[in-house]
Amino acid sequence: MDTEILLDRTAVCKKLGISRAYLWKLIKTGKFPAPLRIGKRDRWRSETIAAHFARLENAA
């Protein structure tokens, strides 16, 4: 069985080394994937974050 790991805003910011305000700025400008809304909470799939990093590495 495949378990999906969901990251909250704090975990994503820590992984990126950025503030919450800057995270939202990146999302708003389309430079970072938008979160999934689960109820009133925002979550990101760990695979989505990994794919985003891979795209950044390939672009450099």
ZIRAPE-V41192 format. One line per field, one symbol per residue. phi: phi as a letter, one per 30 degrees, with the letter a starting at -180 (. if undefined). burial: + if it has 24 or more other ideal C-beta (glycine too) atoms within 12 Angstrom, else -. A space follows every 50 residues. Layout:
phi=???
burial=???
This chain:
phi=.ccccccdedddddddibddddeddddddicbddddccicccbcdddddd dddddddddd
burial=------+-+--++--+------+--------++-+------++++---+- -+--------
